[in-house]
């Protein structure tokens, strides 16, 4: 598995409030971004893997909704996570 429990804790520690902070929008956006990068690389090699393509689109939608929520409620946190993850609107 490409995403072990240790790597998840590292992501949560870096972008969330602590290693155990799995619920904050920032930590979930960071986790989704990691998974999106992995699935994108997989799809570059396996172009006809449509179930992975569907999963990727669902993840992108989830991340977009979380980013919209964060933008609506706290614009500074939104800008900080965009800058930290090198995402663009």
Secondary structure as GFF3:
##gff-version 3
##sequence-region A 1 89
A	DSSP	alpha_helix	5	15	.	.	.	ID=ss1
A	DSSP	alpha_helix	25	45	.	.	.	ID=ss2
A	DSSP	alpha_helix	50	73	.	.	.	ID=ss3
A	DSSP	alpha_helix	75	85	.	.	.	ID=ss4
###
